[in-house]
Amino acid sequence: MFSFRFSLYEWDTITGFLLAGVGNVDLRRKTNYLIVDSKTTVKQIEDAFKDFTAREDIAIVLISQYVANMVRFLVDSYNKPIPAILEIPSKDHPYDPAHDSVLSRVKYLFSSESVASDRR
């Protein structure tokens, strides 16, 4: 069974997901989310991203775009279909489509250049 995993959020976002029943703490007290604040290091964010994307029981990793920008090299290099990476806005940092790697890939796939090159 697949489950949602979410990480790298502000408290407001995490609270909303927890109230919706998406949060999980297993028997080893390991959570399916990481709250990023001013004390969270980039290394902790990288480790969480790698952990969430390596698990076979995870279908979607939700990550705030602001935090995704901190580990952009990992997000941009990730190319597996499952788990899917979905960048979302946060309360203090609006969504910028120019930084969304998934949206960039979709735009490229449907651009006239890629369609024309496939016909050759």
C-alpha positions in Angstrom: 0.0 0.0 0.0 1.3 3.4 -0.9 1.2 6.3 1.5 1.7 10.0 1.3 5.0 11.4 2.6 5.5 15.0 3.1 8.5 16.8 4.3 10.1 20.2 4.6 7.3 22.4 5.7 6.4 25.2 8.0 4.3 24.4 11.0 1.0 25.7 9.4 1.4 23.3 6.5 2.3 20.3 8.7 -0.6 21.1 11.1 -3.0 21.0 8.2 -1.8 17.7 6.9 -1.8 16.2 10.4 -5.4 17.3 11.0 -6.3 15.7 7.6 -4.8 12.4 8.9 -1.8 12.2 6.6 0.8 12.3 9.3 2.2 9.1 10.7 4.6 8.0 13.5 5.6 4.3 13.4 6.6 2.1 16.2 10.2 3.3 16.1 8.8 6.8 16.5 9.9 7.7 13.0 7.7 10.3 11.3 6.7 10.6 7.7 7.5 14.4 7.7 10.2 16.8 8.5 9.4 20.2 9.8 12.0 22.7 8.6 12.7 25.7 10.7 15.7 28.1 11.1 17.6 25.3 13.1 17.2 22.7 10.3 20.4 22.1 8.4 20.7 21.6 4.7 22.2 18.2 5.4 19.1 17.2 7.4 16.9 18.3 4.5 19.1 16.3 2.0 18.9 13.2 4.2 15.1 13.5 4.6 14.7 13.9 0.8 16.9 10.9 0.1 15.1 8.8 2.7 11.6 9.7 1.5 12.4 9.1 -2.2 14.1 5.8 -1.5 11.2 4.2 0.2 9.0 1.8 -1.8 5.9 2.5 0.2 5.8 6.2 -0.6 3.9 7.4 -3.7 4.1 11.2 -3.3 6.6 13.5 -1.7 5.2 16.9 -1.0 7.8 19.6 -0.5 7.5 23.3 -0.1 9.2 25.1 -3.0 11.1 27.3 -0.7 12.7 24.2 0.9 13.1 22.5 -2.4 15.2 25.4 -3.6 17.6 24.6 -0.7 18.2 21.1 -2.2 17.5 22.0 -5.8 20.3 19.8 -7.1 18.6 16.8 -5.6 15.1 17.7 -6.7 16.3 18.4 -10.3 18.3 15.2 -10.6 15.5 13.0 -9.3 13.9 11.3 -12.3 11.9 8.3 -11.0 8.1 8.3 -11.5 7.4 7.0 -8.0 7.4 8.6 -5.6 6.3 11.7 -7.5 7.7 15.0 -6.2 5.2 17.8 -5.9 6.4 21.3 -5.0 3.8 23.4 -3.2 3.8 27.0 -2.0 4.2 27.9 1.7 2.5 30.6 3.7 5.5 33.0 3.6 6.9 32.0 0.2 4.7 32.0 -2.9 4.9 29.4 -5.6 7.2 30.4 -8.5 6.6 28.2 -11.6 10.0 29.1 -13.0 11.7 27.1 -10.2 9.5 24.0 -10.4 11.6 21.2 -12.0 8.6 19.0 -12.7 6.7 21.8 -14.5 9.8 22.5 -16.5 10.0 18.9 -17.7 6.3 18.9 -18.6 6.7 22.1 -20.6 9.7 20.7 -22.4 7.8 17.5 -23.3 4.9 19.4 -24.7 6.9 22.2 -26.4 6.9 22.4 -30.2 10.7 21.8 -30.2 10.5 18.4 -28.5 7.5 17.4 -30.6 9.3 18.4 -33.8 12.5 16.6 -32.8 10.5 13.4 -32.1 9.0 13.5 -35.6 12.5 13.4 -37.2 
